[in-house]
Amino acid sequence: MATPQHATHYTTVKPFVDTNILLYAYDKEAGSRHAAAKALTKALWQQNGGILSTQVLQEFYVNVTRKIPRPLSPVVARNIIRSYCVWHIEQASCESVLYASEIQERHRVSFWDALIIATAVQGGADILLSEDLNAGQIIEGVLIVNPFEDSDSVLRQLCSNQQDI
C-alpha cells in the first residue's frame, strides 16, 4: 500500500474522490454539478484533503484539457494536479490490478471502476464519492456516495466529518 507524501489527517470519514468530482469542480459549464463539486472539494480541503489515485489524476488531466466545453491549458491542469499532490495519493500496483479484476468479476462493474474501488480500499477509504457507480451500494467495504443526489447533506456530513453518510 502506498504511503502518502504528506500526512493526511482524518477523524472518521476517509473519502476517496472519483475523477468526475474533480472534473466538475473545474468545469464551469457543468451548472449545479460544478457548484456542488466545487463546494465539496473546498470542504475536503478544509478537512485536510481526501484520497485520490494516480488513475484519477490521469483521467482528470485528459478530460480537463480535452473533453470539457472550455478545456483548461496543460499548464493550468498541471498546476491543479500539483496542488492535489498533498492529498493521499494511491498508486495502482500489480496487486491493485489483480484485486480490481476480482472486484470486476464479483461485483460486475467495469474494470476501470473496479480499479478505482481497489485503490480506494487500499487507501483506507470508507466512502467513494462518485456519480458513476450505484449510490448506497457497499463494495469491498466502501460505501458509494453520489454527492450530486443530495449535495447539501453530503457537504454537511463531510464538514462535520460524521461516519453515517
C-alpha positions in Angstrom: 0.0 0.0 0.0 1.4 3.4 -0.9 2.2 5.9 1.7 1.0 9.5 1.3 3.7 12.1 0.5 2.3 14.3 3.2 0.4 13.4 6.3 -3.3 13.4 5.8 -5.5 13.6 8.9 -8.9 12.0 9.1 -11.0 11.8 12.3 -13.7 9.4 11.0 -14.6 9.6 7.3 -11.9 8.8 4.7 -13.4 9.9 1.4 -12.0 8.7 -1.9 -12.8 11.2 -4.7 -13.5 9.9 -8.2 -12.5 11.7 -11.4 -15.9 13.1 -12.2 -16.0 15.1 -8.9 -12.7 16.8 -9.6 -13.6 17.4 -13.2 -16.9 19.0 -12.4 -15.1 21.2 -9.8 -13.2 22.8 -12.7 -15.9 22.6 -15.5 -17.7 25.9 -15.2 -20.2 24.8 -17.8 -21.4 22.0 -15.6 -24.1 24.1 -13.8 -25.3 22.7 -10.5 -22.7 19.9 -10.6 -19.9 22.5 -10.9 -21.2 24.3 -7.8 -21.7 21.1 -5.8 -18.3 19.7 -6.8 -16.5 23.0 -6.1 -18.2 23.2 -2.6 -17.3 19.5 -1.9 -13.6 19.9 -2.9 -13.4 23.1 -0.8 -14.9 21.2 2.2 -12.4 18.4 1.7 -9.5 20.9 1.6 -10.7 22.2 4.9 -10.7 18.6 6.3 -7.1 18.2 5.1 -8.0 16.6 1.8 -9.3 13.3 0.5 -7.9 10.2 -1.1 -7.1 10.2 -4.9 -5.3 7.7 -7.1 -2.9 8.2 -10.0 -5.7 6.9 -12.2 -8.0 9.7 -11.1 -5.3 12.3 -11.7 -4.5 10.9 -15.2 -8.2 10.8 -16.1 -8.7 14.3 -14.8 -5.8 15.7 -16.9 -7.0 14.1 -20.1 -10.6 15.2 -19.6 -10.0 18.7 -18.2 -7.6 19.6 -21.1 -9.7 17.9 -23.9 -13.2 16.9 -23.1 -14.9 19.7 -21.2 -16.6 22.5 -23.1 -13.9 25.1 -22.2 -10.8 23.0 -21.7 -8.0 24.2 -19.4 -4.5 24.6 -20.7 -2.0 21.8 -19.9 -0.1 24.3 -17.7 -3.2 25.1 -15.6 -4.1 21.4 -15.4 -0.7 20.5 -14.2 -0.8 23.2 -11.5 -4.2 21.9 -10.3 -2.8 18.4 -10.2 0.3 19.6 -8.4 -1.9 21.2 -5.7 -3.7 17.9 -5.1 -0.4 16.1 -4.6 -0.6 16.9 -0.9 -3.7 14.7 -0.6 -3.3 11.0 0.0 -2.5 9.6 -3.5 -2.8 5.9 -4.1 -0.7 4.3 -6.9 -2.1 1.3 -8.7 0.3 -1.6 -8.4 0.4 -5.1 -9.9 -1.6 -6.2 -6.8 -4.1 -3.4 -7.4 -4.7 -4.6 -11.0 -5.3 -8.2 -9.8 -7.6 -7.1 -7.0 -9.5 -4.9 -9.5 -10.0 -7.9 -11.7 -11.5 -9.8 -8.8 -13.8 -6.9 -7.9 -14.9 -6.7 -11.6 -15.8 -10.3 -11.5 -17.5 -10.3 -8.1 -19.5 -7.0 -8.5 -20.0 -6.8 -12.2 -18.5 -3.3 -12.6 -16.2 -2.1 -15.4 -12.5 -2.9 -14.9 -11.7 0.9 -14.6 -14.4 1.4 -11.9 -13.0 -1.8 -10.2 -9.5 -0.2 -10.2 -10.9 2.9 -8.6 -12.6 0.7 -5.9 -9.4 -1.3 -5.4 -7.3 1.8 -4.9 -9.9 3.3 -2.6 -9.8 0.1 -0.5 -6.0 0.2 -0.5 -6.1 3.8 0.6 -8.3 3.0 3.5 -11.3 4.9 2.2 -14.7 4.5 4.0 -16.6 6.2 1.2 -16.2 6.6 -2.6 -17.6 9.9 -3.9 -18.7 9.2 -7.5 -21.7 9.6 -9.8 -20.6 6.6 -11.9 -21.5 3.8 -9.5 -24.6 2.8 -7.7 -25.1 5.2 -4.8 -25.8 3.4 -1.5 -24.0 0.2 -2.6 -21.2 -1.1 -0.5 -18.4 -2.7 -2.5 -15.5 -4.3 -0.7 -16.4 -2.3 2.5 -16.5 1.1 0.7 -19.8 2.9 0.6 -20.6 4.5 -2.8 -22.0 8.1 -2.4 -23.2 10.2 -5.2 -22.7 13.7 -3.9 -24.9 15.2 -6.6 -28.0 13.3 -5.4 -28.1 15.3 -2.1 -25.1 17.5 -2.2 -26.2 19.7 0.8 -26.5 16.6 3.0 -23.1 15.2 1.8 -21.4 18.5 2.4 -22.9 18.9 5.9 -21.8 15.4 6.9 -18.3 15.7 5.4 -17.9 19.1 7.1 -18.9 17.7 10.4 -16.9 14.5 9.5 -19.6 12.1 10.6 -19.5 8.4 9.7 -23.1 8.0 8.8 -23.2 9.3 5.3 
